[in-house]
Amino acid sequence: MDSIFNFLRSHLFLSLLGGFAIGAAGLAIINQPARAMSQLRPHSLFPLLTHLMAPFPMRRNRILQAVSIPLLLALATACGSDFASPVGIAQAAEGIRIAAPATRIVEPKRQQIAIFAGGCFWGVEAVFEGLKGVARVESGYAGGTRATADYDTVSTGITGHAEAVRIYYDPAVVSYNDLLHIFFSVTHDPTQLNRQGPDHGRQYRTAIFPTNATQRVAARAYITQLDKAAYWKKPIVTRIEPLSFYPAEFYHQNFMAKNPRHPYIVQWDKPKIANLKRLFPNRLR
């Protein structure tokens, strides 16, 4: 019994327990979207560890001390792959030069609204905010109900919502066709089904939510045009869906402007702005 007791007190046992804790945390981490990981804080895992160590009250403080440093190191390199790659290396898809919509449309002269979903709304919002003729852009949730329109619930991927942006624009300066052109060429990859970049789930699908019949006709025509032109190796999976939109939480609004050094922004969204400047320099403010 003494030998067993001594082992339980030993650094070897603490290291093994620390490894178990890191492994358990890792299993939870790898199933989370990279962007969600970017908001994870190490202290959020300590309550879990404390619960797991309830049978060892005398050893709790020593175990926490033993696992704290390796756990922090694990968090720094977790999310494998996608999120933990060097921040200075952009991995977002390259913008693609495609033809503008060929179908002519007539829009009202007053301010109009367009709603698009193309993966994480942070970068999509930033792209459209930089355009002449755009008065305001809101990040939000489209495709589901008001009752489930919050980030935690939408992140389950079962609400029907997609992360989306609502764009208030002046058709005399930037038309709906112009917005469609930029949406397909800069903001995302329209051939990715239920994912964009490191983010997976139906909430990251590519979709258009027309606010009137003219927009619906324009969107359908442009998708047909792009599919026939075969700019991508795979078919476009962008869906045209019924109108709905609920603004996201305050902290999601203007996220890139408020957090330009955020790792997710640097790695996945700033390349979109660079592509916007390269492909549409005359559209910028």
C-alpha positions as a Markdown table, in Angstrom:
| # | Residue | x | y | z |
|---|---|---|---|---|
| 1 | Met | 0.0 | 0.0 | 0.0 |
| 2 | Asp | 2.9 | 2.4 | 0.8 |
| 3 | Ser | 4.3 | 1.9 | -2.7 |
| 4 | Ile | 0.9 | 2.7 | -4.3 |
| 5 | Phe | 0.5 | 5.8 | -2.0 |
| 6 | Asn | 3.9 | 7.0 | -2.9 |
| 7 | Phe | 3.2 | 6.5 | -6.6 |
| 8 | Leu | 0.1 | 8.6 | -6.3 |
| 9 | Arg | 2.2 | 11.4 | -4.8 |
| 10 | Ser | 4.9 | 11.1 | -7.4 |
| 11 | His | 5.7 | 13.5 | -10.3 |
| 12 | Leu | 5.3 | 10.6 | -12.6 |
| 13 | Phe | 1.7 | 10.1 | -11.6 |
| 14 | Leu | 1.0 | 13.8 | -11.9 |
| 15 | Ser | 2.6 | 13.9 | -15.3 |
| 16 | Leu | 0.4 | 11.0 | -16.4 |
| 17 | Leu | -2.7 | 12.7 | -15.1 |
| 18 | Gly | -1.6 | 15.9 | -16.8 |
| 19 | Gly | -1.3 | 14.0 | -20.1 |
| 20 | Phe | -4.8 | 12.5 | -19.6 |
| 21 | Ala | -6.2 | 16.0 | -18.9 |
| 22 | Ile | -4.5 | 17.4 | -22.0 |
| 23 | Gly | -5.8 | 14.5 | -24.1 |
| 24 | Ala | -9.4 | 15.0 | -22.8 |
| 25 | Ala | -9.1 | 18.7 | -23.6 |
| 26 | Gly | -7.7 | 17.9 | -27.0 |
| 27 | Leu | -10.7 | 15.6 | -27.9 |
| 28 | Ala | -13.1 | 18.4 | -27.0 |
| 29 | Ile | -11.0 | 21.0 | -28.9 |
| 30 | Ile | -10.5 | 19.3 | -32.2 |
| 31 | Asn | -14.3 | 19.1 | -32.8 |
| 32 | Gln | -14.7 | 22.8 | -32.4 |
| 33 | Pro | -14.7 | 25.3 | -35.3 |
| 34 | Ala | -11.3 | 27.1 | -35.5 |
| 35 | Arg | -13.0 | 30.5 | -34.9 |
| 36 | Ala | -14.6 | 29.2 | -31.7 |
| 37 | Met | -11.2 | 28.1 | -30.5 |
| 38 | Ser | -9.9 | 31.6 | -31.1 |
| 39 | Gln | -12.2 | 32.7 | -28.2 |
| 40 | Leu | -11.3 | 29.8 | -25.9 |
| 41 | Arg | -9.5 | 30.8 | -22.7 |
| 42 | Pro | -7.4 | 28.4 | -20.7 |
| 43 | His | -9.3 | 29.0 | -17.5 |
| 44 | Ser | -12.4 | 27.7 | -19.0 |
| 45 | Leu | -11.0 | 24.2 | -18.8 |
| 46 | Phe | -9.9 | 24.3 | -15.2 |
| 47 | Pro | -13.5 | 23.8 | -13.8 |
| 48 | Leu | -13.6 | 20.6 | -15.8 |
| 49 | Leu | -10.3 | 19.5 | -14.4 |
| 50 | Thr | -11.4 | 20.3 | -10.9 |
| 51 | His | -14.5 | 18.2 | -11.4 |
| 52 | Leu | -12.4 | 15.3 | -12.7 |
| 53 | Met | -10.1 | 15.5 | -9.7 |
| 54 | Ala | -12.9 | 15.6 | -7.1 |
| 55 | Pro | -11.9 | 12.1 | -5.8 |
| 56 | Phe | -8.4 | 13.4 | -5.0 |
| 57 | Pro | -9.0 | 16.5 | -2.8 |
| 58 | Met | -5.6 | 16.4 | -1.2 |
| 59 | Arg | -3.8 | 16.3 | -4.5 |
| 60 | Arg | -5.9 | 18.9 | -6.3 |
| 61 | Asn | -3.7 | 21.9 | -6.1 |
| 62 | Arg | -0.6 | 19.9 | -6.9 |
| 63 | Ile | -2.3 | 18.4 | -9.9 |
| 64 | Leu | -3.5 | 21.7 | -11.2 |
| 65 | Gln | 0.0 | 23.1 | -10.9 |
| 66 | Ala | 1.4 | 20.1 | -12.7 |
| 67 | Val | -1.0 | 20.4 | -15.7 |
| 68 | Ser | -1.3 | 24.2 | -16.0 |
| 69 | Ile | 1.8 | 24.7 | -18.1 |
| 70 | Pro | 1.5 | 21.7 | -20.4 |
| 71 | Leu | -2.2 | 22.5 | -20.8 |
| 72 | Leu | -1.4 | 26.1 | -21.9 |
| 73 | Leu | 1.1 | 24.8 | -24.3 |
| 74 | Ala | -1.5 | 22.3 | -25.7 |
| 75 | Leu | -4.0 | 25.2 | -26.2 |
| 76 | Ala | -1.4 | 27.2 | -28.0 |
| 77 | Thr | -0.9 | 24.5 | -30.6 |
| 78 | Ala | -4.4 | 23.0 | -30.6 |
| 79 | Cys | -7.0 | 23.2 | -33.3 |
| 80 | Gly | -4.5 | 21.7 | -35.3 |
| 81 | Ser | -3.9 | 22.4 | -38.0 |
| 82 | Asp | -6.1 | 25.1 | -39.2 |
| 83 | Phe | -6.0 | 27.6 | -36.4 |
| 84 | Ala | -2.5 | 26.9 | -35.1 |
| 85 | Ser | -0.7 | 27.5 | -38.3 |
| 86 | Pro | 1.6 | 30.5 | -38.3 |
| 87 | Val | -0.4 | 33.7 | -38.1 |
| 88 | Gly | 1.6 | 35.5 | -40.8 |
| 89 | Ile | 0.8 | 32.9 | -43.4 |
| 90 | Ala | -2.6 | 33.5 | -45.0 |
| 91 | Gln | -4.5 | 30.4 | -46.0 |
| 92 | Ala | -7.7 | 31.9 | -47.2 |
| 93 | Ala | -8.8 | 31.0 | -50.7 |
| 94 | Glu | -7.4 | 33.2 | -53.5 |
| 95 | Gly | -9.9 | 35.7 | -55.0 |
| 96 | Ile | -10.9 | 34.7 | -58.5 |
| 97 | Arg | -11.5 | 37.0 | -61.5 |
| 98 | Ile | -14.9 | 36.2 | -63.0 |
| 99 | Ala | -17.2 | 38.0 | -65.4 |
| 100 | Ala | -19.8 | 40.4 | -64.0 |
| 101 | Pro | -23.5 | 39.4 | -64.1 |
| 102 | Ala | -24.8 | 39.6 | -67.7 |
| 103 | Thr | -28.5 | 39.9 | -66.8 |
| 104 | Arg | -29.6 | 43.5 | -66.6 |
| 105 | Ile | -31.8 | 44.5 | -63.7 |
| 106 | Val | -33.7 | 47.7 | -62.7 |
| 107 | Glu | -33.7 | 48.6 | -59.1 |
| 108 | Pro | -35.5 | 51.3 | -57.1 |
| 109 | Lys | -33.6 | 54.6 | -56.7 |
| 110 | Arg | -34.0 | 54.5 | -52.9 |
| 111 | Gln | -31.7 | 52.5 | -50.5 |
| 112 | Gln | -31.9 | 48.8 | -50.8 |
| 113 | Ile | -31.0 | 45.7 | -48.7 |
| 114 | Ala | -29.0 | 42.6 | -49.7 |
| 115 | Ile | -28.4 | 39.6 | -47.6 |
| 116 | Phe | -25.6 | 37.1 | -48.2 |
| 117 | Ala | -24.1 | 34.1 | -46.4 |
| 118 | Gly | -20.6 | 33.0 | -47.2 |
| 119 | Gly | -19.0 | 31.4 | -44.1 |
| 120 | Cys | -17.8 | 33.4 | -41.1 |
| 121 | Phe | -19.6 | 36.8 | -41.1 |
| 122 | Trp | -16.6 | 38.7 | -39.8 |
| 123 | Gly | -14.7 | 38.7 | -43.1 |
| 124 | Val | -17.8 | 39.0 | -45.3 |
| 125 | Glu | -18.9 | 42.0 | -43.4 |
| 126 | Ala | -15.5 | 43.7 | -43.8 |
| 127 | Val | -15.5 | 43.2 | -47.5 |
| 128 | Phe | -18.8 | 44.9 | -48.1 |
| 129 | Glu | -18.1 | 47.7 | -45.6 |
| 130 | Gly | -15.3 | 48.8 | -47.8 |
| 131 | Leu | -17.4 | 49.5 | -50.9 |
| 132 | Lys | -18.6 | 52.8 | -52.2 |
| 133 | Gly | -22.4 | 53.1 | -52.0 |
| 134 | Val | -22.7 | 50.8 | -49.0 |
| 135 | Ala | -24.1 | 52.7 | -46.0 |
| 136 | Arg | -24.0 | 50.0 | -43.4 |
| 137 | Val | -23.4 | 46.2 | -43.0 |
| 138 | Glu | -24.7 | 44.1 | -40.1 |
| 139 | Ser | -23.6 | 40.6 | -39.2 |
| 140 | Gly | -26.4 | 38.3 | -38.2 |
| 141 | Tyr | -28.2 | 35.0 | -38.7 |
| 142 | Ala | -30.4 | 34.1 | -41.6 |
| 143 | Gly | -32.5 | 31.0 | -42.5 |
| 144 | Gly | -33.9 | 30.1 | -39.0 |
| 145 | Thr | -36.2 | 31.5 | -36.4 |
| 146 | Arg | -35.9 | 34.4 | -34.0 |
| 147 | Ala | -35.9 | 32.0 | -31.1 |
| 148 | Thr | -32.6 | 30.4 | -32.2 |
| 149 | Ala | -30.9 | 33.5 | -33.5 |
| 150 | Asp | -28.0 | 33.6 | -31.0 |
| 151 | Tyr | -24.4 | 32.6 | -31.5 |
| 152 | Asp | -24.2 | 29.7 | -29.1 |
| 153 | Thr | -27.4 | 28.1 | -30.5 |
| 154 | Val | -26.5 | 28.7 | -34.2 |
| 155 | Ser | -23.1 | 27.2 | -33.6 |
| 156 | Thr | -24.8 | 23.8 | -33.0 |
| 157 | Gly | -25.4 | 23.7 | -36.7 |
| 158 | Ile | -29.0 | 22.5 | -36.4 |
| 159 | Thr | -31.0 | 25.7 | -36.3 |
| 160 | Gly | -31.3 | 26.3 | -40.0 |
| 161 | His | -29.5 | 29.6 | -39.6 |
| 162 | Ala | -26.4 | 30.6 | -41.6 |
| 163 | Glu | -24.0 | 33.3 | -40.5 |
| 164 | Ala | -24.9 | 36.1 | -42.9 |
| 165 | Val | -24.6 | 39.8 | -43.5 |
| 166 | Arg | -27.3 | 42.5 | -44.2 |
| 167 | Ile | -26.1 | 45.2 | -46.6 |
| 168 | Tyr | -27.7 | 48.6 | -46.9 |
| 169 | Tyr | -26.7 | 50.0 | -50.3 |
| 170 | Asp | -27.4 | 52.8 | -52.8 |
| 171 | Pro | -28.2 | 51.2 | -56.2 |
| 172 | Ala | -27.2 | 54.4 | -57.9 |
| 173 | Val | -23.6 | 53.8 | -56.7 |
| 174 | Val | -23.3 | 50.1 | -56.3 |
| 175 | Ser | -25.9 | 47.8 | -57.8 |
| 176 | Tyr | -27.1 | 44.4 | -56.6 |
| 177 | Asn | -25.3 | 42.9 | -59.6 |
| 178 | Asp | -22.1 | 44.5 | -58.3 |
| 179 | Leu | -22.6 | 43.0 | -54.9 |
| 180 | Leu | -23.2 | 39.6 | -56.4 |
| 181 | His | -20.0 | 39.9 | -58.5 |
| 182 | Ile | -18.0 | 40.7 | -55.3 |
| 183 | Phe | -19.8 | 38.0 | -53.2 |
| 184 | Phe | -18.8 | 35.2 | -55.6 |
| 185 | Ser | -15.3 | 36.4 | -56.5 |
| 186 | Val | -13.9 | 37.6 | -53.1 |
| 187 | Thr | -15.9 | 36.7 | -50.0 |
| 188 | His | -15.8 | 32.9 | -50.2 |
| 189 | Asp | -15.7 | 29.7 | -52.2 |
| 190 | Pro | -19.2 | 29.0 | -53.5 |
| 191 | Thr | -18.3 | 25.4 | -54.3 |
| 192 | Gln | -17.8 | 24.5 | -50.6 |
| 193 | Leu | -20.8 | 22.7 | -49.1 |
| 194 | Asn | -21.5 | 23.6 | -45.5 |
| 195 | Arg | -18.0 | 24.9 | -44.8 |
| 196 | Gln | -15.7 | 27.7 | -45.5 |
| 197 | Gly | -12.0 | 27.7 | -44.7 |
| 198 | Pro | -11.5 | 26.1 | -41.2 |
| 199 | Asp | -15.2 | 26.4 | -40.3 |
| 200 | His | -17.6 | 23.4 | -40.7 |
| 201 | Gly | -21.3 | 23.1 | -40.4 |
| 202 | Arg | -24.6 | 24.3 | -42.1 |
| 203 | Gln | -24.2 | 27.6 | -40.4 |
| 204 | Tyr | -21.2 | 28.3 | -42.7 |
| 205 | Arg | -23.1 | 27.4 | -45.9 |
| 206 | Thr | -23.1 | 29.7 | -49.0 |
| 207 | Ala | -26.6 | 31.2 | -49.5 |
| 208 | Ile | -28.4 | 34.2 | -50.9 |
| 209 | Phe | -31.5 | 35.6 | -49.3 |
| 210 | Pro | -33.2 | 37.9 | -51.9 |
| 211 | Thr | -35.3 | 40.7 | -50.5 |
| 212 | Asn | -37.4 | 41.1 | -53.6 |
| 213 | Ala | -38.2 | 39.4 | -56.9 |
| 214 | Thr | -35.6 | 41.4 | -58.9 |
| 215 | Gln | -32.8 | 40.2 | -56.6 |
| 216 | Arg | -34.1 | 36.6 | -56.9 |
| 217 | Val | -34.0 | 36.7 | -60.7 |
| 218 | Ala | -30.6 | 38.3 | -60.7 |
| 219 | Ala | -29.1 | 35.7 | -58.3 |
| 220 | Arg | -30.5 | 32.7 | -60.2 |
| 221 | Ala | -29.3 | 34.1 | -63.5 |
| 222 | Tyr | -25.8 | 34.8 | -62.2 |
| 223 | Ile | -25.4 | 31.3 | -60.6 |
| 224 | Thr | -26.4 | 29.8 | -64.0 |
| 225 | Gln | -24.0 | 32.1 | -65.8 |
| 226 | Leu | -21.1 | 31.1 | -63.5 |
| 227 | Asp | -21.8 | 27.4 | -63.6 |
| 228 | Lys | -21.8 | 27.5 | -67.4 |
| 229 | Ala | -18.5 | 29.4 | -67.4 |
| 230 | Ala | -16.9 | 26.7 | -65.1 |
| 231 | Tyr | -14.6 | 29.1 | -63.3 |
| 232 | Trp | -14.3 | 26.5 | -60.5 |
| 233 | Lys | -13.5 | 22.8 | -60.8 |
| 234 | Lys | -16.6 | 21.9 | -58.8 |
| 235 | Pro | -20.2 | 23.1 | -59.2 |
| 236 | Ile | -21.6 | 26.0 | -57.3 |
| 237 | Val | -23.6 | 25.0 | -54.2 |
| 238 | Thr | -24.9 | 28.4 | -53.3 |
| 239 | Arg | -28.6 | 28.2 | -52.4 |
| 240 | Ile | -31.3 | 30.9 | -52.9 |
| 241 | Glu | -33.3 | 30.8 | -49.7 |
| 242 | Pro | -36.4 | 32.5 | -48.3 |
| 243 | Leu | -35.8 | 35.9 | -46.6 |
| 244 | Ser | -35.0 | 36.1 | -42.9 |
| 245 | Phe | -32.4 | 37.9 | -40.9 |
| 246 | Tyr | -31.7 | 38.6 | -37.2 |
| 247 | Pro | -28.8 | 40.8 | -36.1 |
| 248 | Ala | -26.0 | 39.0 | -34.3 |
| 249 | Glu | -24.6 | 40.0 | -30.9 |
| 250 | Phe | -23.0 | 43.4 | -30.5 |
| 251 | Tyr | -19.5 | 42.0 | -30.2 |
| 252 | His | -19.7 | 40.4 | -33.7 |
| 253 | Gln | -20.5 | 43.8 | -35.3 |
| 254 | Asn | -17.5 | 45.5 | -37.1 |
| 255 | Phe | -15.4 | 42.7 | -35.7 |
| 256 | Met | -12.4 | 43.1 | -38.1 |
| 257 | Ala | -12.3 | 46.9 | -37.6 |
| 258 | Lys | -12.2 | 46.4 | -33.8 |
| 259 | Asn | -9.9 | 43.4 | -33.8 |
| 260 | Pro | -7.5 | 43.8 | -36.8 |
| 261 | Arg | -4.8 | 41.7 | -35.1 |
| 262 | His | -7.1 | 38.8 | -34.1 |
| 263 | Pro | -5.4 | 35.6 | -35.4 |
| 264 | Tyr | -8.5 | 34.4 | -37.3 |
| 265 | Ile | -8.8 | 37.8 | -39.0 |
| 266 | Val | -5.2 | 37.9 | -39.9 |
| 267 | Gln | -5.1 | 34.4 | -41.3 |
| 268 | Trp | -8.5 | 34.1 | -43.0 |
| 269 | Asp | -10.1 | 37.5 | -43.6 |
| 270 | Lys | -7.4 | 40.0 | -44.4 |
| 271 | Pro | -6.6 | 38.1 | -47.6 |
| 272 | Lys | -10.1 | 38.8 | -48.7 |
| 273 | Ile | -9.6 | 42.5 | -48.3 |
| 274 | Ala | -6.4 | 42.2 | -50.2 |
| 275 | Asn | -8.2 | 40.4 | -53.0 |
| 276 | Leu | -11.0 | 43.0 | -53.0 |
| 277 | Lys | -8.4 | 45.8 | -53.5 |
| 278 | Arg | -6.7 | 43.8 | -56.3 |
| 279 | Leu | -9.8 | 42.8 | -58.2 |
| 280 | Phe | -12.1 | 45.8 | -57.5 |
| 281 | Pro | -9.9 | 48.9 | -56.8 |
| 282 | Asn | -12.5 | 51.2 | -58.3 |
| 283 | Arg | -15.2 | 50.0 | -56.0 |
| 284 | Leu | -13.4 | 50.9 | -52.8 |
| 285 | Arg | -14.2 | 54.0 | -50.7 |
